[in-house]
Amino acid sequence: MMEGGQSGIERLLPLLPNTEKSYMAAPLPS
């Protein structure tokens, strides 16, 4: 699941740079 989540986040990183910090600061849903 982590791999799939990372892939989704990586695609959103360029779209929402603010999300990167949010995800890093907040734990991802397991």
FIDREN-551729 format. One record per atom (N, C-alpha, C, O): x, y, z. Coordinates in nm, 4 decimals, decimal comma, padded with zeros to 6 digits, always signed. Example, Ala and Ser with C-alpha at 12.3 -4.5 7.8 and 13.67 -1.06 7.14 Angstrom:
<pts>
<pt><c1>+01,3190</c1><c2>-00,5690</c2><c3>+00,7800</c3></pt>
<pt><c1>+01,2300</c1><c2>-00,4500</c2><c3>+00,7800</c3></pt>
<pt><c1>+01,3200</c1><c2>-00,3300</c2><c3>+00,7800</c3></pt>
<pt><c1>+01,4236</c1><c2>-00,3319</c2><c3>+00,8465</c3></pt>
<pt><c1>+01,2850</c1><c2>-00,2250</c2><c3>+00,7080</c3></pt>
<pt><c1>+01,3670</c1><c2>-00,1060</c2><c3>+00,7140</c3></pt>
<pt><c1>+01,2900</c1><c2>+00,0030</c2><c3>+00,7870</c3></pt>
<pt><c1>+01,3409</c1><c2>+00,1138</c2><c3>+00,8039</c3></pt>
</pts>
This chain:
<pts>
<pt><c1>+00,0836</c1><c2>-00,1207</c2><c3>+00,0000</c3></pt>
<pt><c1>+00,0000</c1><c2>+00,0000</c2><c3>+00,0000</c3></pt>
<pt><c1>+00,0871</c1><c2>+00,1258</c2><c3>+00,0000</c3></pt>
<pt><c1>+00,0528</c1><c2>+00,2262</c2><c3>-00,0625</c3></pt>
<pt><c1>+00,1979</c1><c2>+00,1193</c2><c3>+00,0694</c3></pt>
<pt><c1>+00,2850</c1><c2>+00,2376</c2><c3>+00,0773</c3></pt>
<pt><c1>+00,3335</c1><c2>+00,2756</c2><c3>-00,0626</c3></pt>
<pt><c1>+00,3385</c1><c2>+00,3937</c2><c3>-00,0972</c3></pt>
<pt><c1>+00,3691</c1><c2>+00,1750</c2><c3>-00,1428</c3></pt>
<pt><c1>+00,4185</c1><c2>+00,2058</c2><c3>-00,2784</c3></pt>
<pt><c1>+00,3117</c1><c2>+00,2804</c2><c3>-00,3574</c3></pt>
<pt><c1>+00,3400</c1><c2>+00,3819</c2><c3>-00,4211</c3></pt>
<pt><c1>+00,1894</c1><c2>+00,2299</c2><c3>-00,3530</c3></pt>
<pt><c1>+00,0813</c1><c2>+00,2951</c2><c3>-00,4276</c3></pt>
<pt><c1>+00,0589</c1><c2>+00,4363</c2><c3>-00,3755</c3></pt>
<pt><c1>+00,0387</c1><c2>+00,5295</c2><c3>-00,4534</c3></pt>
<pt><c1>+00,0624</c1><c2>+00,4517</c2><c3>-00,2430</c3></pt>
<pt><c1>+00,0416</c1><c2>+00,5843</c2><c3>-00,1847</c3></pt>
<pt><c1>+00,1504</c1><c2>+00,6803</c2><c3>-00,2300</c3></pt>
<pt><c1>+00,1223</c1><c2>+00,7940</c2><c3>-00,2678</c3></pt>
<pt><c1>+00,2758</c1><c2>+00,6336</c2><c3>-00,2260</c3></pt>
<pt><c1>+00,3862</c1><c2>+00,7215</c2><c3>-00,2674</c3></pt>
<pt><c1>+00,3668</c1><c2>+00,7646</c2><c3>-00,4125</c3></pt>
<pt><c1>+00,3863</c1><c2>+00,8816</c2><c3>-00,4455</c3></pt>
<pt><c1>+00,3287</c1><c2>+00,6717</c2><c3>-00,4987</c3></pt>
<pt><c1>+00,3105</c1><c2>+00,7056</c2><c3>-00,6401</c3></pt>
<pt><c1>+00,2065</c1><c2>+00,8160</c2><c3>-00,6540</c3></pt>
<pt><c1>+00,2261</c1><c2>+00,9117</c2><c3>-00,7289</c3></pt>
<pt><c1>+00,0958</c1><c2>+00,8021</c2><c3>-00,5814</c3></pt>
<pt><c1>-00,0096</c1><c2>+00,9036</c2><c3>-00,5895</c3></pt>
<pt><c1>+00,0424</c1><c2>+01,0376</c2><c3>-00,5389</c3></pt>
<pt><c1>+00,0168</c1><c2>+01,1421</c2><c3>-00,5987</c3></pt>
<pt><c1>+00,1158</c1><c2>+01,0330</c2><c3>-00,4279</c3></pt>
<pt><c1>+00,1685</c1><c2>+01,1580</c2><c3>-00,3711</c3></pt>
<pt><c1>+00,2673</c1><c2>+01,2212</c2><c3>-00,4684</c3></pt>
<pt><c1>+00,2644</c1><c2>+01,3424</c2><c3>-00,4901</c3></pt>
<pt><c1>+00,3542</c1><c2>+01,1401</c2><c3>-00,5266</c3></pt>
<pt><c1>+00,4544</c1><c2>+01,1948</c2><c3>-00,6195</c3></pt>
<pt><c1>+00,3852</c1><c2>+01,2692</c2><c3>-00,7332</c3></pt>
<pt><c1>+00,4337</c1><c2>+01,3731</c2><c3>-00,7780</c3></pt>
<pt><c1>+00,2720</c1><c2>+01,2165</c2><c3>-00,7800</c3></pt>
<pt><c1>+00,2015</c1><c2>+01,2835</c2><c3>-00,8906</c3></pt>
<pt><c1>+00,1396</c1><c2>+01,4138</c2><c3>-00,8422</c3></pt>
<pt><c1>+00,1270</c1><c2>+01,5093</c2><c3>-00,9188</c3></pt>
<pt><c1>+00,1006</c1><c2>+01,4178</c2><c3>-00,7135</c3></pt>
<pt><c1>+00,0374</c1><c2>+01,5395</c2><c3>-00,6603</c3></pt>
<pt><c1>+00,1421</c1><c2>+01,6423</c2><c3>-00,6186</c3></pt>
<pt><c1>+00,1128</c1><c2>+01,7617</c2><c3>-00,6120</c3></pt>
<pt><c1>+00,2639</c1><c2>+01,5966</c2><c3>-00,5906</c3></pt>
<pt><c1>+00,3691</c1><c2>+01,6895</c2><c3>-00,5457</c3></pt>
<pt><c1>+00,3802</c1><c2>+01,8093</c2><c3>-00,6394</c3></pt>
<pt><c1>+00,3726</c1><c2>+01,9226</c2><c3>-00,5919</c3></pt>
<pt><c1>+00,3978</c1><c2>+01,7902</c2><c3>-00,7692</c3></pt>
<pt><c1>+00,4112</c1><c2>+01,9036</c2><c3>-00,8619</c3></pt>
<pt><c1>+00,2835</c1><c2>+01,9870</c2><c3>-00,8671</c3></pt>
<pt><c1>+00,2889</c1><c2>+02,1074</c2><c3>-00,8925</c3></pt>
<pt><c1>+00,1686</c1><c2>+01,9235</c2><c3>-00,8433</c3></pt>
<pt><c1>+00,0423</c1><c2>+01,9974</c2><c3>-00,8487</c3></pt>
<pt><c1>+00,0196</c1><c2>+02,0743</c2><c3>-00,7193</c3></pt>
<pt><c1>-00,0245</c1><c2>+02,1892</c2><c3>-00,7209</c3></pt>
<pt><c1>+00,0504</c1><c2>+02,0094</c2><c3>-00,6068</c3></pt>
<pt><c1>+00,0295</c1><c2>+02,0763</c2><c3>-00,4766</c3></pt>
<pt><c1>+00,1555</c1><c2>+02,0638</c2><c3>-00,3916</c3></pt>
<pt><c1>+00,1675</c1><c2>+01,9713</c2><c3>-00,3113</c3></pt>
<pt><c1>+00,2489</c1><c2>+02,1562</c2><c3>-00,4090</c3></pt>
<pt><c1>+00,3737</c1><c2>+02,1531</c2><c3>-00,3323</c3></pt>
<pt><c1>+00,3467</c1><c2>+02,1590</c2><c3>-00,1824</c3></pt>
<pt><c1>+00,4246</c1><c2>+02,1065</c2><c3>-00,1029</c3></pt>
<pt><c1>+00,2367</c1><c2>+02,2227</c2><c3>-00,1440</c3></pt>
<pt><c1>+00,2036</c1><c2>+02,2325</c2><c3>-00,0015</c3></pt>
<pt><c1>+00,1684</c1><c2>+02,0949</c2><c3>+00,0547</c3></pt>
<pt><c1>+00,1893</c1><c2>+02,0679</c2><c3>+00,1730</c3></pt>
<pt><c1>+00,1147</c1><c2>+02,0081</c2><c3>-00,0316</c3></pt>
<pt><c1>+00,0749</c1><c2>+01,8745</c2><c3>+00,0153</c3></pt>
<pt><c1>+00,1976</c1><c2>+01,7970</c2><c3>+00,0617</c3></pt>
<pt><c1>+00,1891</c1><c2>+01,7182</c2><c3>+00,1559</c3></pt>
<pt><c1>+00,3111</c1><c2>+01,8187</c2><c3>-00,0033</c3></pt>
<pt><c1>+00,4323</c1><c2>+01,7450</c2><c3>+00,0333</c3></pt>
<pt><c1>+00,4601</c1><c2>+01,7620</c2><c3>+00,1826</c3></pt>
<pt><c1>+00,4817</c1><c2>+01,6638</c2><c3>+00,2537</c3></pt>
<pt><c1>+00,4596</c1><c2>+01,8858</c2><c3>+00,2294</c3></pt>
<pt><c1>+00,4874</c1><c2>+01,9114</c2><c3>+00,3713</c3></pt>
<pt><c1>+00,3770</c1><c2>+01,8516</c2><c3>+00,4575</c3></pt>
<pt><c1>+00,4036</c1><c2>+01,7948</c2><c3>+00,5634</c3></pt>
<pt><c1>+00,2534</c1><c2>+01,8646</c2><c3>+00,4116</c3></pt>
<pt><c1>+00,1412</c1><c2>+01,8130</c2><c3>+00,4905</c3></pt>
<pt><c1>+00,1576</c1><c2>+01,6622</c2><c3>+00,5109</c3></pt>
<pt><c1>+00,1427</c1><c2>+01,6124</c2><c3>+00,6225</c3></pt>
<pt><c1>+00,1888</c1><c2>+01,5891</c2><c3>+00,4017</c3></pt>
<pt><c1>+00,2040</c1><c2>+01,4442</c2><c3>+00,4134</c3></pt>
<pt><c1>+00,3236</c1><c2>+01,4094</c2><c3>+00,5007</c3></pt>
<pt><c1>+00,3161</c1><c2>+01,3180</c2><c3>+00,5828</c3></pt>
<pt><c1>+00,4335</c1><c2>+01,4816</c2><c3>+00,4837</c3></pt>
<pt><c1>+00,5546</c1><c2>+01,4529</c2><c3>+00,5623</c3></pt>
<pt><c1>+00,5284</c1><c2>+01,4834</c2><c3>+00,7100</c3></pt>
<pt><c1>+00,5731</c1><c2>+01,4095</c2><c3>+00,7977</c3></pt>
<pt><c1>+00,4565</c1><c2>+01,5917</c2><c3>+00,7370</c3></pt>
<pt><c1>+00,4290</c1><c2>+01,6303</c2><c3>+00,8758</c3></pt>
<pt><c1>+00,3267</c1><c2>+01,5345</c2><c3>+00,9365</c3></pt>
<pt><c1>+00,3405</c1><c2>+01,4930</c2><c3>+01,0516</c3></pt>
<pt><c1>+00,2247</c1><c2>+01,4999</c2><c3>+00,8593</c3></pt>
<pt><c1>+00,1211</c1><c2>+01,4110</c2><c3>+00,9115</c3></pt>
<pt><c1>+00,1472</c1><c2>+01,2672</c2><c3>+00,8659</c3></pt>
<pt><c1>+00,1909</c1><c2>+01,2458</c2><c3>+00,7529</c3></pt>
<pt><c1>+00,1214</c1><c2>+01,1695</c2><c3>+00,9511</c3></pt>
<pt><c1>+00,1419</c1><c2>+01,0284</c2><c3>+00,9158</c3></pt>
<pt><c1>+00,0428</c1><c2>+00,9830</c2><c3>+00,8098</c3></pt>
<pt><c1>-00,0740</c1><c2>+01,0218</c2><c3>+00,8129</c3></pt>
<pt><c1>+00,0889</c1><c2>+00,9012</c2><c3>+00,7165</c3></pt>
<pt><c1>-00,0001</c1><c2>+00,8532</c2><c3>+00,6107</c3></pt>
<pt><c1>-00,0945</c1><c2>+00,7471</c2><c3>+00,6664</c3></pt>
<pt><c1>-00,0554</c1><c2>+00,6709</c2><c3>+00,7549</c3></pt>
<pt><c1>-00,2171</c1><c2>+00,7408</c2><c3>+00,6167</c3></pt>
<pt><c1>-00,3134</c1><c2>+00,6387</c2><c3>+00,6628</c3></pt>
<pt><c1>-00,2664</c1><c2>+00,4996</c2><c3>+00,6237</c3></pt>
<pt><c1>-00,2389</c1><c2>+00,4749</c2><c3>+00,5063</c3></pt>
<pt><c1>-00,2566</c1><c2>+00,4093</c2><c3>+00,7186</c3></pt>
<pt><c1>-00,2058</c1><c2>+00,2742</c2><c3>+00,6886</c3></pt>
<pt><c1>-00,3150</c1><c2>+00,1901</c2><c3>+00,6239</c3></pt>
<pt><c1>-00,2920</c1><c2>+00,0737</c2><c3>+00,5912</c3></pt>
</pts>
